[in-house]
């Protein structure tokens, strides 16, 4: 049996199940990327149920067939810079068009 780790990790991978390993162990073995939202990690059970915020539950152990999902943070500096650039360009373009059509 295996435990799967997907999402914001360096290597989405499956590990052999070990009853002594917790969610944190599997997540860190897969290598969470810088944008990983470690506070929102959840587990999908084989029957489709979702267990939220498993890292806040002390010592949450996974079961065979579980899938650990490490989501990305929605708010990242790269996103802010991209939006700032887009908004600034739009304002400058709009002002230029306004000046040309006057």
C-alpha positions as CSV (number, residue, x, y, z in Angstrom):
1,X,0.0,0.0,0.0
2,X,1.1,3.5,-0.7
3,X,0.6,7.1,0.5
4,X,0.6,9.8,-2.2
5,X,1.8,13.4,-1.9
6,X,0.7,15.9,-4.5
7,X,0.4,19.7,-5.0
8,X,3.1,22.3,-4.1
9,X,5.9,19.8,-3.7
10,X,9.2,19.4,-5.5
11,X,8.5,15.8,-6.4
12,X,4.9,14.6,-6.5
13,X,5.5,11.0,-5.3
14,X,4.1,7.9,-3.7
15,X,5.7,6.4,-0.6
16,X,5.3,2.9,0.8
17,X,2.9,3.1,3.7
18,X,4.5,3.0,7.2
19,X,2.2,3.2,10.2
20,X,4.9,5.1,12.2
21,X,5.1,8.1,9.8
22,X,2.9,11.2,10.2
23,X,1.7,13.6,7.5
24,X,4.6,15.9,8.2
25,X,7.1,13.2,7.4
26,X,5.6,12.4,4.0
27,X,5.2,16.1,3.1
28,X,8.8,17.0,3.9
29,X,10.1,13.9,2.1
30,X,8.3,15.2,-1.1
31,X,9.9,18.6,-0.5
32,X,7.4,21.4,-0.2
33,X,8.2,24.3,-2.5
34,X,8.5,27.9,-1.3
35,X,4.9,28.7,-2.4
36,X,3.5,25.8,-0.4
37,X,0.7,26.6,2.1
38,X,1.7,24.2,4.8
39,X,-1.1,25.4,7.1
40,X,-3.7,24.2,4.7
41,X,-2.5,20.7,4.0
42,X,-5.3,18.2,3.7
43,X,-5.8,14.5,3.2
44,X,-8.0,12.8,0.7
45,X,-9.1,9.4,1.9
46,X,-9.6,6.5,-0.6
47,X,-13.4,6.8,-0.1
48,X,-13.3,10.5,-1.3
49,X,-13.7,12.1,2.1
50,X,-11.5,15.2,2.9
51,X,-9.7,15.7,6.2
52,X,-8.8,19.4,6.5
53,X,-5.9,21.1,8.4
54,X,-4.2,17.8,9.3
55,X,-1.0,19.6,10.4
56,X,-2.9,21.4,13.2
57,X,-4.1,18.0,14.5
58,X,-1.2,16.8,16.6
59,X,0.2,13.5,15.4
60,X,-2.3,12.9,12.5
61,X,-1.3,9.5,11.0
62,X,-2.2,8.6,7.5
63,X,-3.7,5.4,6.3
64,X,-2.8,3.2,3.3
65,X,-4.1,4.8,0.1
66,X,-4.4,8.3,1.5
67,X,-3.4,11.3,-0.7
68,X,-1.8,14.2,1.0
69,X,-2.5,17.5,-0.9
70,X,-0.1,20.5,-0.3
71,X,-1.8,23.6,-1.8
72,X,-0.1,26.7,-3.0
73,X,-0.4,30.0,-1.2
74,X,-2.9,32.2,-3.1
75,X,-1.0,35.4,-2.1
76,X,2.6,35.4,-3.3
77,X,4.9,38.3,-4.0
78,X,5.3,37.2,-7.7
79,X,1.5,37.6,-8.0
80,X,1.5,41.0,-6.5
81,X,4.4,42.2,-8.8
82,X,2.5,40.8,-11.8
83,X,-0.7,42.5,-10.9
84,X,1.1,45.8,-10.1
85,X,2.8,45.7,-13.5
86,X,-0.5,45.0,-15.3
87,X,-2.4,47.7,-13.5
88,X,0.4,50.3,-14.0
89,X,0.6,49.5,-17.8
90,X,-3.2,49.8,-18.1
91,X,-3.2,53.2,-16.4
92,X,-0.4,54.5,-18.5
93,X,-2.0,53.2,-21.7
94,X,-5.3,54.7,-20.8
95,X,-3.8,58.0,-20.0
96,X,-1.8,58.0,-23.3
97,X,-5.0,57.2,-25.3
98,X,-6.9,60.0,-23.4
99,X,-4.1,62.5,-24.2
100,X,-4.0,61.5,-27.8
101,X,-7.8,61.8,-28.3
102,X,-8.1,65.2,-26.7
